[in-house]
Structure formats: structure tokens, C-alpha cells
Amino acid sequence: MNGHTLDLYNASLYEKDGGMGQVSLRLTNSASDDREKG
């Protein structure tokens, strides 16, 4: 999965768990940024 798909997936998890997914969402975004920078 690419970063954008993963972000959408995590966003849906964030909605389901009432906000506890926010930390993992931030971590995923950071990882995506690192990959794009190379």
C-alpha cells in the first residue's frame, strides 16, 4: 500500500476507535514523509 492509501485506512480506524488512533496516524504520516524525502 502506498502512503495515501495507508492514511485513508488509518483515518477510518481513527473514526472507529474514537480518537485513540491519532498517534498511529501521526506516525504513519511521518513515515510517509520520510519515504518521499528519500
Buried (B, 14 or more C-beta within 10 A) or exposed (E): EEBEEBBEEBEEEBEEEEEEBEEEBEEBBEEBEEEEEE
